């Protein structure tokens, strides 16, 4: 999937991805990123996969495009 990083909190090691057509933003954690977490920036396009967890949808394999 593709989306845009809406918000990222480097100090807390997570962020949210906005996906066109999706009502809710998708959570991602630093451990679910490819490459360097610090290289991801707000408003950047990313590709990722979605995993269902007990807390809802979570993005994994997040990578800048």
ABEGO torsion letter per residue (X at the ends): XBBBBABBBAAAGBBBBBBBGBABBBBBBAAABBEBAAABBBGBBBBBBBBBBAAEBBBBGBBBX
